[in-house]
């Protein structure tokens, strides 16, 4: 169906679980080979938007694409955590 859920493993971007890293969507896509960065309500982020990455960075297969899910927290995008990913 093209929305098969969480992808096994995690994405490596040089960060550790206790250190955060801020990258543009363009940098994330270039370094990971992912197809898109989307919010948990399916808003596709623009290439110049910035995302704060911390902890385990995991992708999902959604709408026939490998996607990094993010959520907005105090006007800043952050990678979706374990709780949010359980729905996928």
C-alpha positions as CSV (number, residue, x, y, z in Angstrom):
1,X,0.0,0.0,0.0
2,X,3.0,2.3,0.2
3,X,2.7,3.1,3.9
4,X,4.4,0.2,5.6
5,X,5.4,2.0,8.7
6,X,8.7,2.2,10.6
7,X,11.9,1.3,8.9
8,X,14.3,-1.0,10.8
9,X,17.4,0.6,12.2
10,X,18.2,4.3,12.6
11,X,19.7,7.0,10.5
12,X,23.3,8.0,11.3
13,X,24.1,11.7,11.1
14,X,27.1,11.8,13.4
15,X,25.0,12.6,16.5
16,X,24.8,10.8,19.7
17,X,21.7,10.3,21.9
18,X,22.7,13.0,24.4
19,X,23.9,15.6,21.7
20,X,21.6,17.5,19.3
21,X,22.4,18.5,15.8
22,X,20.6,21.1,13.7
23,X,20.5,20.6,9.9
24,X,18.5,22.0,7.0
25,X,16.1,19.6,5.3
26,X,18.3,19.8,2.2
27,X,21.3,18.6,4.2
28,X,19.3,15.8,5.8
29,X,18.1,14.5,2.5
30,X,21.6,14.7,1.0
31,X,23.3,12.9,3.8
32,X,20.7,10.2,4.3
33,X,19.1,9.4,1.0
34,X,15.7,9.9,2.4
35,X,12.9,11.1,0.1
36,X,11.3,13.7,2.4
37,X,11.0,15.3,5.8
38,X,7.4,15.6,6.9
39,X,5.5,16.7,10.0
40,X,3.4,14.1,11.8
41,X,0.3,15.7,10.2
42,X,1.9,15.2,6.7
43,X,3.1,18.8,6.0
44,X,6.2,18.5,3.7
45,X,9.0,20.7,5.0
46,X,10.8,23.0,2.5
47,X,14.5,22.4,1.8
48,X,15.6,25.5,3.7
49,X,13.8,24.7,6.9
50,X,15.9,23.6,9.9
51,X,15.4,20.5,12.0
52,X,16.8,19.8,15.4
53,X,17.9,16.1,15.6
54,X,18.4,14.4,18.9
55,X,18.3,10.8,20.1
56,X,17.4,8.0,17.7
57,X,16.6,9.3,14.3
58,X,14.2,6.9,12.6
59,X,12.5,6.9,9.3
60,X,9.1,5.6,8.2
61,X,7.8,4.4,4.8
62,X,4.9,6.7,4.0
63,X,3.1,7.4,0.7
64,X,5.7,5.3,-1.2
65,X,8.6,7.3,0.3
66,X,11.2,7.0,3.0
67,X,10.4,9.9,5.3
68,X,11.8,11.5,8.4
69,X,8.9,12.5,10.6
70,X,9.2,15.7,12.7
71,X,7.0,17.7,15.0
72,X,7.1,21.4,15.9
73,X,8.1,22.2,19.4
74,X,8.3,25.8,20.5
75,X,8.6,27.1,16.9
76,X,11.4,24.6,16.1
77,X,11.1,21.3,14.1
78,X,12.4,18.2,16.0
79,X,12.6,14.6,14.9
80,X,9.6,12.6,16.1
81,X,10.2,10.4,19.1
82,X,9.3,6.9,19.9
83,X,5.8,7.8,21.1
84,X,4.9,9.5,17.8
85,X,6.4,6.8,15.7
86,X,4.3,4.1,17.4
87,X,1.3,5.2,15.3
88,X,3.2,4.1,12.2
